[in-house]
Amino acid sequence: MSKKFKVKTKAVFNGQPVGSIVELDEKTAKRYEALKYLEIIEEIKAKPKPKAKKKTTKKATTKKKSEDKAKAKK
């Protein structure tokens, strides 16, 4: 996965006026910074993906409830 950067334009870039802040991928940002069209401000950190919760099936929970009821009757 490529890194993303916030950059500030020093020239009209992709229809954006001078001084606007845009997000670009690493390769594009570094190439245009070398040509003095942009100034890299900061790297954007990737947000961690939330972990999926383990789901229990309805069948398993109803089976467990019926077993608990059977034990309670004894």
Steps between C-alpha positions, in 0.01 A plus 500: 500500500647832400532789741289814470632852551344840561660748263477874446500618139753757383347526152162425342484121534209283376277806489580586862611859567838591646521436875226237519556184703425166331570131564717302259663158496871472575626455143311801360581724795874434486516539122328840498689617808824441308362723222419769764123488430416378851622506857443190711345600833443170678443129456147378566490207742278209402212440738500154656218278382254397772509135593193295415302378797448128529135423445324210664244312302142498611496120491784474751343745744156333491659158550690629801183653647309175463785310672496751786122456540538119505764523773281736702206255494713216645 
